[in-house]
Each structure stands twice: as C-alpha cells, then as structure tokens.
Amino acid sequence: MNEIKYLKLLSEQFPNIPAVSTEIINLKAILNLPKSTELFITDLHGEYEAFQYMLNTASGVIEYKINHIFEGEISEEERRELAALIFYPEEKLDEIRGKKGEISKEDYTLFLNRAIKLSKEVSAIYTRSKVRKALPKEFAYILEELMHLKEDDINKRDYHDKIVSTIIEIGQAENFIISLAKLIQRFTIDKLHIVGDIFDRGSHPHKIIAELKEHHDVDVQWGNHDILWMGAALGQKALIATAIRVTVRYGNLEMLEEGYGINMRPLARLAMDYYDYDDCDIFCPKLIEKELDDQEELISSQMQKAIAVIQFKLEGNLIKRRSEFNMNEALYLEKIDYDRGVINLDGKEYELTDKHFPTIDPDDPYKLNAQEQEVINQLSHSFKNNDKLQEDIRFLFNNGSMYKKYNGNLLFHGCVPLDENGDFSCVNIGEKTASGKDLLDFFQDIVRQSYSYKEGKVDQRDWLWYLWRGEFSPLFGKDRMTTFLRYFTDEDDESLYKENKNPYYSLRETEEVCRMILKEFDMNPNKGRIINGHTPVEEKRGESPIKGNGRLLVIDGGISAAYHKKTGIAGYTLIYNHSELRLISHKPFISKAEALKNGNNDTVDSMRVNRFEEKLKINDTDNGAKLREDVEYLIKLLDAYKSGIIKEKYN
C-alpha cells in the first residue's frame, strides 16, 4: 500500500509511459558516465589566498589538462599563460593589457578558442543537462553552442568562427573568457571536501567561508578550531575568550574588527586599565608574514594577557561546574602562591614567568572582577548578534559533520579515540558510555542540539568546549592542553608541557587498526580508506602521509604558514577521480602576482596512492546507488502503467 502511494506521487512527475521510459533510459545512461573528480583539503587555518589558488588550479589538475591537450600545439610559455588566464582571468587580462596597452583581436581569438577547447575537455564527462545548469544565464545559449560544436565539423566551422568574432566585435570577449575560466574551474572539480579547521592562525577564515558558500558542492568535517568558533558564536564564554586570545596571539585583530565588525575597544580599555605599565613580554604576538609597530605590538600583548586571564577564569569555573569532564588537572589558578610568584604542580614548585595578576583575587581566583565580567558580556553579545558571523557559523552547522562516509572513504578531522590496547575508548557521557562510531554520533548530536539552545533548556554548549580540548574529544585527540603552562613557566623539563596524543595516532600506522575502524563505520575494510587531517605530516623528516598500508591518508601537510618550517611543505591535497587516487604536496604560496607570472608552479610532488584497474563510473559511487534505486522505482511505475494499476495522463 505504501509503495503504491509512493508510485502515485512519482507519477505526478512522470505521468505516462513515454515520460517514465525516457527517465529510465537517461538514468541508466548516466550510471555509465565516468566518476567525476573529488578534491580533499584540510587545515586551511585562515590561509585564504593559498586556498583560493588550490581551488582555482584544482590542485594541478587544470595544468595537467592544458599540457595534455596543447602539448606539441603551443609552447610551454603559452601553456603557462593559458593556465594563469584560467586561474585568475580578470587579473591576467589586466596584466596583458598593462603590457600591451590593449588586447588585440588575434589575442582574444586565441584565448577564446583555447578556453573553449579546454572547457569541452573538462565537461565531457557530464550530461548536457548538468553542463547547461552550470552555465551563466546571460551567456548560456552561446556557450552551450560553442562547447558542443565539434572541431572536425567542416559544415559548422564558419558558424563557430562567426560566433567568436562577433563576441569580440561587440566588446564581450573578456566577459566570455572569464565565464569560460570559471566553468573550467567548476567542471574540473565536481565535489569539494574540507576535512576541518578553517579558522585560526591565518587572517582570513571569513573569506574562505564566503568562497565555500558560493561553491556548487561542498561538505565540511568539523575540526577543533571550527568547533571553537561555532561554540563562541553560540555565546559559550570560555570559547569566546579562547577564540579572541588565539586571534590576538597571531596578530589578526583586523579579522575580528573588519572581517566581522566585532568591537574590541572594551577589551583594549580593560588591558590599558590593568596592564598599562606591564610590557607583557610573554604575550608578544606570534607574527607570520606581517609586522606591527611597537605601540600596536604592546597593546596586542596587553589585550592578549587580559583575555587569557579571563579565559583561564572561565575555564576554571566550567571545570568545577562540569565534573563529568574530568579536567581538574587544568585548575591552575588555585595552585599559584601569588605572594611568592610560584605554582605548585604535583608537589613541585615552578617559578612563574609573569607574576603580575592585578585582576585575580587569591581567595577566589576564578571570579571575574566587575570590568572583566562587563567585557565578556559585551563580547558575548557581539558574537551572538553579529549577522555575518552567525551566517558563517550557520553554514558550518548546515554543511558540516563529525565524520562523513562518501564513495567508500571515511572522512574525519581528528581521531576515533582508542586505548593503548587498540580498542575503542569507552567514554562516560552522562549516565551511559559510548565508544567508536557511537561516540562520534553522540558528539554530532550534541553539536546539533547546541545550535538550537534557548534559555531555560538543557545547555549543551559546554560540550563544545570539551570538544575543543577534552581528553576524549575526537577533534582534539590529546590528554591535555598546556596553554597556561607554556605562557607562565619556562622550564627545561619538557614533560611539563607534553600533550600526549591519543593512542590512535600511533596505532593508525597498522592496517589492522585501520580496517577495524572502517568496519566500525560499516565501511568496506578491503576497499575503503580513512582520510584524516589535524596532525601535520613532517615530510622533511621522512614521515609519510600514507598509513596502515594505504588504508589511511593524512592530508594535513601544513597549509598554514605557521607549520611550513615544521613540515617542509605547504600542505597536501588529495584528488580522487575515475582513474586514480593521487596525493599532491604543495610549495608555500608566495603571491597571486607570482602565480600570474608562472602559472601553476606550486606543486612539490605528487604520488599515486592507487590506480584503478577499471575506470570508475557513476555506477560505482554513492550517487550511483541512489540512481539505481530511482531506476528500480521507475521500472515499478512503468509496470504499474502497463498493468493499469495506475492510469497514464497525457494532458
């Protein structure tokens, strides 16, 4: 009965035998098209220009296509120029005009014809319907004509040439070149996966999210730095203080003030009121590829100290309030002898590097004073009522998840917590325990619930703070966070600062553990792969991003400039198309000007992870499974028409 109801609903879309037959033929044909290309990127950390370049170049795929199509036809220099034109069409056209004074009809003709030829190549694996939907409305008809004309069709060569010459004559050449470049970028990468950490360190996470919101098909696996900002946007005050501290620490105040329009003056006033004669040396910003003058550096240091003290107070109160988090080790403020300037940890005293705490009451160290309370309240109001920030965070909630299963791959940012024996860690969550997939599902539900928090209801936002830094957080993956100790002590004993990684990070080297995790998530352990971010691979020390005999790939190679010295490269990306799975490592992105000059010159190396014996088709993908199911119901509808169970309509 339910199936008949569904078929009747389906008949409204396909009202007769010809209509349903056409759709069956169409879907069965689509199943035999080549699988389209997926691009995986992780740990962007606010590096907008590097991200934009990776996206525009499709991580080298467009350059490969250009070389494949035009090698032997045009010179290497011309291929580089064409590549730059596709990556940054507006800027490249301006550059050419600056050199030549004006762009000739001959140059426009070359650019248009080469862009048309390339667009045909990259769109060839898609149906005409999908290509048509991607075309800009203002040029859709002409672009479709140009893209589907065959080069060897003598009868239509004059037709093609006349279209191109008319485009130039009426002054529309540049608009068409830009449209073709965007289409080439669009068709080269069909699906984009961001495996966590859009925020922090770099100065333009808001620009990255703006780019992602415009993308045709993207998903996000939340990282710990994303959760930090998601919780802050929801008004979780410890996370607000942390997000601001990290932002100020890396000299990115303009991101808060200009990117999101958050007023930082109340914090600056607090800093000047209490730390005006404090040089705050240990809070000096960590500047990467930027400079501050002496006064800017001083006020940034003072603001960082002011918000850090607020953060440690808020965290202490939260730890006491949420005993189930088991984080008493981090209650540092009550372990300080404020008269002597030392901290007692496990019976041993350590001298503090900064002993000036004018806002802390030693008898009640976690209590905010009146001005601190006013500042965090104002900041909380600013975060919760900032339309731009709320829109960006809504995008992360709507398009993100703790993990994703897609086309045989299991994507997650950090880890699946394990114990030393290689078993899934059992974590107490309220009145029950959870492990493995259930634990990640629990946290995913909590994140969803936190977004709809209202006053008077159960407040799940504190769990987002746990996800930021808790021992069994799949996004953090360490036993503790030693930020306070790194600020306020300076000891040779490295064990004081050591943050022990979850056993997952050593056990993932073994194929057995990787296969166990894949099974836990109902994935095929013989074919499936885990795709990870979070921990930068130190390639310069010989570390491999390929773990577990190829069952796990770590694609965090340090896109953020903060990691370049550690990793020796500037990030990995992963390409998954119909013929292979290929890992690409990148050089540090210098500038857009350099990219315009040299085309795609950022690739360090690439390695083939797997080449498929038979080229993959849509039939082999998750979307293929959905289409096969659609076909099954369409065939049932066809049978229902033929048997008279459902009447055809020919209106």
C-alpha positions in Angstrom: 0.0 0.0 0.0 2.8 2.4 0.9 4.6 1.6 -2.3 1.5 2.3 -4.4 1.2 5.7 -2.6 4.8 6.4 -3.5 4.4 5.4 -7.1 1.3 7.6 -7.4 3.4 10.5 -6.1 6.1 9.6 -8.6 3.5 9.5 -11.4 2.9 13.3 -10.9 6.5 13.9 -12.1 6.4 11.1 -14.8 2.7 11.0 -15.8 2.9 8.4 -18.7 4.9 5.6 -20.3 6.9 7.8 -22.6 7.9 10.1 -19.7 9.0 7.3 -17.3 10.7 5.4 -20.1 12.7 8.5 -21.1 13.9 8.9 -17.5 14.8 5.2 -17.1 16.9 5.5 -20.3 18.5 8.7 -19.1 19.4 7.4 -15.6 20.8 4.1 -16.9 23.0 6.1 -19.3 24.2 8.4 -16.6 25.3 5.4 -14.5 27.8 4.6 -17.2 29.4 8.0 -17.3 32.9 8.4 -15.7 33.0 9.2 -12.0 33.7 12.9 -11.5 36.6 14.4 -9.6 36.7 15.0 -5.9 39.2 17.3 -4.1 40.1 17.0 -0.5 41.7 19.8 1.5 42.2 20.2 5.2 43.6 22.5 7.9 43.3 25.8 6.0 43.7 27.9 9.1 42.6 31.1 7.5 45.1 31.0 4.6 42.6 32.3 2.0 44.9 33.1 -0.9 46.6 29.7 -0.7 43.2 28.0 -0.5 41.8 30.1 -3.4 44.8 29.1 -5.5 44.4 25.4 -4.8 40.7 25.7 -5.7 41.3 27.8 -8.9 44.0 25.4 -10.1 42.2 22.3 -9.0 45.4 21.3 -7.3 47.3 21.0 -10.6 44.6 19.1 -12.5 43.9 22.1 -14.8 47.6 22.4 -15.6 47.7 18.7 -16.4 44.7 19.0 -18.7 46.3 22.0 -20.5 49.6 20.1 -21.0 47.7 17.0 -22.2 45.6 18.9 -24.7 48.0 21.5 -26.0 51.4 19.8 -25.8 53.0 20.0 -29.2 50.5 22.5 -30.3 51.6 25.6 -28.3 54.8 26.4 -26.4 55.4 25.8 -22.7 55.3 29.6 -22.1 51.9 29.8 -23.9 50.6 26.9 -21.8 51.7 28.7 -18.6 50.0 31.9 -19.8 46.8 30.0 -20.6 47.0 28.3 -17.1 47.3 31.7 -15.4 44.4 33.0 -17.5 42.1 30.2 -16.3 43.3 30.5 -12.6 42.9 34.3 -12.4 41.1 35.5 -15.6 40.4 39.1 -14.5 43.8 39.7 -13.2 45.6 38.1 -16.1 43.7 40.1 -18.7 44.6 43.3 -16.8 48.2 42.3 -16.8 48.2 41.6 -20.5 46.5 44.9 -21.2 49.1 46.7 -19.0 52.0 45.2 -21.0 50.5 45.7 -24.5 48.3 48.7 -24.0 45.3 46.9 -25.4 44.5 43.3 -26.2 44.3 42.5 -29.9 41.5 40.8 -31.8 44.0 38.0 -32.5 44.9 37.5 -28.8 41.2 37.5 -27.9 40.5 34.9 -30.6 43.4 32.7 -29.3 42.2 32.9 -25.7 38.6 32.2 -26.5 39.4 29.2 -28.8 41.8 27.7 -26.3 39.4 28.2 -23.4 36.6 26.7 -25.4 38.7 23.7 -26.3 39.7 23.2 -22.6 36.1 23.6 -21.4 35.0 20.9 -23.8 37.6 18.5 -22.4 36.7 19.1 -18.7 32.9 19.0 -19.3 33.0 15.9 -21.4 32.2 13.5 -18.6 28.9 15.3 -17.7 25.5 15.2 -19.2 24.4 18.1 -21.4 21.7 18.8 -18.8 24.3 19.2 -16.0 26.5 21.4 -18.1 23.5 23.6 -19.1 22.6 24.1 -15.5 26.1 25.3 -14.7 26.2 27.9 -17.5 25.7 31.6 -16.6 22.3 32.6 -17.7 23.4 35.7 -19.6 25.6 33.7 -21.9 24.1 30.2 -21.6 22.9 29.7 -25.2 26.1 30.9 -26.9 28.4 29.0 -24.5 26.4 25.8 -25.0 26.6 26.2 -28.8 30.4 26.7 -28.6 31.0 23.9 -26.2 29.2 21.3 -28.2 30.4 22.2 -31.7 32.9 19.5 -33.0 36.2 20.8 -34.2 36.2 18.4 -37.3 32.7 19.5 -38.3 33.5 21.4 -41.5 29.9 22.4 -42.0 29.8 24.4 -38.8 33.4 25.8 -38.7 32.3 29.2 -40.2 29.4 29.2 -37.7 31.9 28.8 -34.8 34.3 31.4 -36.2 31.5 33.9 -36.6 30.3 33.5 -33.0 33.8 34.1 -31.7 34.4 37.1 -34.0 31.1 38.7 -33.1 31.8 38.2 -29.3 35.0 40.2 -29.9 33.4 42.9 -32.1 30.6 43.7 -29.6 33.1 44.0 -26.7 32.1 40.9 -24.8 35.4 38.9 -25.2 36.5 39.4 -21.7 33.2 38.5 -20.1 33.2 35.3 -22.2 36.8 34.5 -21.2 36.0 35.0 -17.5 32.9 32.9 -17.8 34.8 30.1 -19.5 37.5 30.2 -16.9 35.0 29.9 -14.1 33.3 27.0 -15.9 36.6 25.2 -16.4 37.3 25.5 -12.6 33.7 24.3 -11.9 33.9 21.3 -14.2 37.4 20.2 -13.2 36.4 19.6 -9.6 32.8 18.3 -9.0 32.9 17.7 -5.3 35.0 19.5 -2.6 35.6 18.1 0.9 37.1 20.3 3.6 38.4 18.0 6.3 38.3 20.5 9.1 40.0 23.6 10.6 39.0 26.6 8.5 39.7 29.0 11.5 42.6 30.4 13.4 46.3 31.3 12.8 45.7 32.8 9.3 43.9 36.1 9.0 41.0 35.4 6.5 38.8 32.4 7.6 35.8 34.6 6.8 36.9 34.9 3.2 37.3 31.1 2.9 33.8 30.6 4.2 32.5 33.2 1.7 34.2 31.2 -1.1 32.7 27.9 0.2 29.2 29.4 0.4 29.5 30.1 -3.3 30.7 26.6 -4.2 28.4 24.3 -6.1 29.0 21.2 -3.9 31.0 21.2 -0.7 30.9 19.4 2.7 32.9 20.1 5.9 34.1 17.8 8.6 34.4 19.9 11.7 37.8 20.5 13.2 38.6 21.5 16.7 39.2 25.2 15.6 35.9 25.2 13.8 34.1 23.9 16.9 35.9 26.7 18.9 34.3 29.3 16.7 30.9 27.6 16.4 30.7 27.5 20.2 31.9 31.1 20.5 29.2 32.2 18.0 26.6 30.5 20.2 27.8 32.5 23.2 29.9 29.9 25.1 32.0 32.4 27.0 35.1 30.3 27.6 35.2 29.6 23.9 34.7 33.3 23.1 37.7 34.2 25.3 39.8 31.5 23.7 38.9 32.5 20.1 39.8 36.1 20.8 43.1 35.1 22.6 44.2 32.9 19.6 43.2 35.7 17.2 45.2 38.3 19.0 48.1 35.9 19.6 48.6 35.6 15.8 48.1 39.4 15.2 44.8 39.1 13.5 42.7 41.7 15.2 41.6 43.1 11.8 39.8 39.8 11.2 37.7 40.4 14.3 37.2 44.2 13.8 37.0 44.4 10.0 36.1 40.9 8.9 33.3 40.5 11.4 32.9 44.0 12.8 33.3 42.9 16.5 34.1 45.9 18.8 37.4 45.2 20.6 37.6 48.6 22.4 36.1 47.3 25.7 38.9 44.7 25.9 41.5 47.3 24.9 40.3 49.6 27.7 40.5 46.7 30.3 44.0 45.9 29.1 45.1 49.5 29.5 43.4 49.9 32.8 45.2 46.9 34.4 48.3 46.3 32.3 49.3 49.8 31.2 52.7 49.6 32.8 53.1 45.9 32.1 55.2 45.1 28.9 53.5 41.6 28.8 56.6 40.1 27.1 55.3 36.5 27.3 52.2 37.6 25.4 54.0 39.1 22.5 52.1 38.3 19.3 53.4 35.4 17.1 53.5 37.2 13.8 53.8 35.3 10.5 54.4 37.3 7.3 53.2 40.6 8.9 54.5 43.4 11.1 53.2 45.6 13.9 54.7 48.8 15.1 55.9 49.0 18.7 52.7 50.5 20.0 50.5 48.0 18.2 52.6 45.1 19.5 52.4 46.4 23.1 48.6 46.9 23.1 48.1 43.5 21.4 50.3 41.9 24.1 48.3 43.6 26.9 45.0 42.6 25.3 46.2 39.0 24.9 47.1 38.8 28.6 43.8 40.4 29.6 41.7 37.9 27.6 43.9 35.0 28.6 43.3 35.6 32.3 39.5 35.9 31.6 39.7 32.6 29.7 41.5 30.7 32.5 39.0 32.0 35.0 36.0 31.0 32.8 37.6 27.6 32.2 38.2 27.0 35.9 34.5 27.7 36.7 33.4 25.5 33.9 35.6 22.6 35.1 34.2 22.9 38.6 30.6 23.1 37.2 31.0 20.1 34.8 32.8 17.5 37.0 32.0 14.8 34.4 34.6 16.3 32.1 37.3 15.1 34.5 39.6 18.0 33.9 40.7 19.1 37.4 44.3 18.9 36.3 43.7 22.2 34.5 42.7 24.2 37.6 45.9 26.1 37.6 44.9 29.4 39.2 44.2 27.8 42.6 47.7 26.3 42.6 49.6 29.6 42.5 51.2 31.2 45.5 50.6 34.8 44.5 52.9 36.3 47.1 55.9 34.3 46.1 55.1 34.0 42.4 55.3 30.2 42.1 52.9 27.5 41.0 52.7 24.1 42.8 52.2 21.1 40.5 52.2 17.6 41.9 54.3 18.7 44.9 56.9 20.6 42.9 57.2 24.3 42.7 57.8 26.3 39.4 58.6 30.0 39.2 56.2 32.0 37.1 57.5 33.9 34.2 54.8 36.6 34.8 53.8 37.4 38.4 51.5 40.4 37.8 47.9 39.4 38.3 46.0 42.6 39.2 42.5 41.2 38.4 42.9 37.9 40.4 41.7 37.6 44.0 43.9 34.8 45.5 41.0 33.8 47.8 38.6 33.4 44.8 40.9 33.1 41.8 38.2 32.2 39.2 36.0 35.1 40.0 35.8 37.7 37.3 36.0 41.3 38.5 33.3 43.8 37.5 35.1 45.1 34.5 36.1 41.6 33.2 32.5 40.5 33.6 31.3 43.5 31.6 33.9 42.9 28.9 33.0 39.2 28.4 29.3 40.0 28.5 29.7 42.7 25.8 31.8 40.3 23.7 29.2 37.5 24.1 26.5 39.9 22.9 28.7 40.9 19.9 29.3 37.3 18.9 25.7 36.2 19.3 24.3 39.2 17.5 26.8 39.5 14.7 24.8 38.8 11.4 28.0 38.0 9.4 29.4 35.6 12.0 26.1 33.9 12.5 25.6 33.4 8.8 29.1 31.8 8.5 28.5 29.6 11.5 25.1 28.5 10.2 26.9 27.4 7.1 29.2 25.2 9.1 26.3 23.7 11.1 24.3 23.0 7.9 27.1 21.7 5.8 29.3 20.1 8.4 29.5 16.9 10.4 31.8 15.0 12.8 32.5 12.5 10.0 31.4 11.6 6.5 31.1 8.4 4.6 31.4 9.2 0.9 32.2 7.0 -2.1 34.0 4.4 0.0 36.0 6.9 2.0 35.6 7.7 5.7 36.4 11.4 6.4 37.1 12.9 9.8 39.3 15.6 11.1 41.0 14.2 14.2 40.6 10.7 15.5 38.4 7.9 16.8 39.7 7.6 20.4 41.4 4.3 21.2 43.1 2.9 24.3 46.6 1.5 24.5 45.4 -2.0 23.5 43.9 -0.7 20.3 40.3 -1.0 21.5 37.8 1.8 21.2 37.9 4.0 24.3 34.7 3.8 26.4 33.8 7.4 27.4 31.3 8.3 30.2 28.7 10.6 28.8 26.1 11.3 31.4 24.5 8.1 32.6 26.0 5.9 29.8 29.2 5.2 28.0 29.9 5.4 24.3 32.8 4.3 22.0 33.8 4.2 18.4 31.1 5.4 16.0 28.6 5.8 18.8 30.9 8.3 20.5 31.2 10.4 17.3 27.4 10.2 16.8 26.9 11.4 20.4 29.1 14.4 19.8 27.5 15.1 16.5 24.0 15.1 18.1 25.3 17.4 20.9 26.6 19.9 18.4 23.3 19.9 16.6 21.4 20.4 19.9 23.7 23.2 21.0 22.8 25.2 17.9 19.1 25.3 19.0 19.9 26.3 22.6 17.4 28.5 24.3 17.4 30.0 27.8 15.9 27.7 30.3 16.6 24.5 28.4 19.5 22.0 28.8 22.6 23.9 27.8 24.8 21.6 25.6 27.2 24.4 24.7 29.7 23.3 27.3 30.3 20.1 25.4 31.6 22.2 22.5 34.3 23.4 24.9 35.0 19.8 25.7 35.3 19.0 22.0 37.8 21.9 21.8 40.2 20.5 24.4 38.8 17.4 26.2 40.9 14.2 26.5 38.4 12.0 24.6 37.4 14.6 22.0 37.7 13.1 18.5 38.6 16.6 17.3 41.4 17.3 19.8 42.9 13.9 20.4 45.3 14.7 23.3 45.2 14.1 27.0 45.5 17.8 28.0 46.1 21.3 26.7 49.1 23.0 28.3 48.5 26.6 27.2 48.6 28.1 30.7 51.9 26.4 31.5 53.5 27.4 28.2 52.6 31.0 29.0 53.6 31.2 32.6 56.5 28.8 33.1 59.9 28.4 31.4 61.4 25.0 32.3 63.8 22.6 30.7 61.5 19.7 31.7 59.6 19.0 28.5 57.3 16.6 30.3 55.7 19.7 31.9 54.4 20.8 28.5 53.9 17.5 26.8 50.4 16.9 25.4 50.2 13.2 24.9 48.4 12.2 21.7 45.6 9.6 21.8 47.0 6.1 21.0 45.0 6.3 17.7 47.9 8.4 16.2 50.4 5.6 16.6 48.1 2.7 16.1 46.8 4.1 12.8 50.1 3.1 11.3 48.9 -0.5 11.3 46.5 -1.8 8.7 44.7 -4.0 11.3 43.5 -0.9 13.3 42.5 1.0 10.1 40.4 -1.9 9.0 38.8 -2.2 12.4 37.8 1.5 12.3 36.4 1.1 8.8 34.3 -1.9 9.9 33.0 0.1 12.9 31.6 2.7 10.5 30.1 0.0 8.2 32.7 0.6 5.5 34.4 -2.0 3.3 37.8 -2.7 5.0 39.2 -4.1 1.8 38.5 -1.1 -0.4 37.7 1.8 2.0 40.1 4.4 3.2 40.2 6.8 6.1 41.1 10.4 5.2 42.4 12.5 8.1 43.6 16.0 8.9 44.6 17.7 12.2 48.2 16.5 12.6 50.7 18.0 10.1 52.9 15.4 8.4 56.6 16.2 8.9 57.6 15.3 5.4 61.1 16.9 5.7 61.8 14.3 8.4 60.7 11.5 6.2 57.2 11.0 7.6 54.8 9.5 5.1 51.1 10.7 4.8 50.2 7.1 3.9 49.4 4.9 6.9 48.1 1.4 7.5 49.4 0.0 4.2 47.4 2.6 2.3 44.1 2.3 4.3 44.6 5.8 5.9 45.8 9.0 4.4 46.8 12.1 6.4 46.3 15.1 4.2 47.4 17.8 6.7 50.8 19.0 5.3 50.7 22.4 6.8 48.9 24.9 4.5 49.1 27.4 7.4 52.4 29.4 7.2 52.8 28.6 10.9 53.6 25.0 10.0 55.9 25.4 7.0 59.2 25.1 8.9 57.8 22.0 10.7 56.5 20.1 7.7 58.9 21.3 5.0 56.0 21.8 2.6 52.8 23.9 2.5 50.0 21.4 2.5 48.6 18.3 0.9 45.6 17.9 -1.3 44.0 14.7 -2.5 42.5 14.1 -5.9 40.1 11.2 -6.4 38.8 10.7 -10.0 37.7 7.9 -12.2 41.2 6.5 -12.8 43.2 7.2 -9.6 43.7 8.5 -6.1 46.6 10.9 -6.1 48.2 12.8 -3.2 49.7 16.2 -4.0 52.1 18.2 -1.9 52.5 22.0 -2.4 55.1 24.6 -2.1 54.4 27.7 0.1 52.0 30.1 -1.8 54.0 33.3 -2.5 51.5 35.6 -4.0 48.9 36.0 -6.7 51.4 38.0 -8.7 53.8 35.1 -8.8 51.0 32.8 -9.8 50.1 35.1 -12.7 53.7 35.1 -13.8 54.4 31.4 -13.6 51.1 29.7 -13.9 50.7 26.7 -11.6 54.2 26.4 -10.1 53.4 25.4 -6.5 53.4 21.6 -6.7 56.3 20.0 -4.9 55.5 16.4 -5.8 52.6 14.1 -6.3 52.2 10.4 -5.6 49.7 8.0 -6.9 48.0 6.2 -3.9 46.0 3.9 -6.1 45.3 3.4 -9.8 42.1 1.6 -10.6 42.3 -1.4 -12.9 38.9 -0.4 -14.4 37.9 3.2 -14.6 35.2 4.1 -12.1 31.8 5.1 -13.3 28.9 6.9 -11.6 27.5 3.4 -11.1 30.4 2.7 -8.6 29.6 5.8 -6.4 27.1 6.6 -3.7 25.2 8.7 -6.1 25.1 5.7 -8.4 23.4 3.7 -5.7 20.7 6.3 -5.3 20.2 6.4 -9.1 19.9 2.6 -9.2 17.2 2.8 -6.5 15.4 5.5 -8.5 15.6 3.3 -11.6 14.0 0.4 -9.6 11.0 2.6 -8.6 10.7 4.0 -12.1 10.5 0.4 -13.5 7.8 -0.4 -11.0 6.0 2.7 -12.1 6.3 1.6 -15.7 4.9 -1.8 -14.8 2.1 -0.2 -12.9 1.2 1.8 -16.1 1.4 -1.3 -18.3 -0.8 -3.3 -15.9 -3.3 -0.5 -15.4 -2.8 -0.2 -11.7 -2.0 3.5 -12.2 -3.6 5.4 -15.1 -1.5 7.4 -17.5 -2.0 11.1 -18.1 -1.4 13.0 -21.3 -2.5 16.5 -20.5 
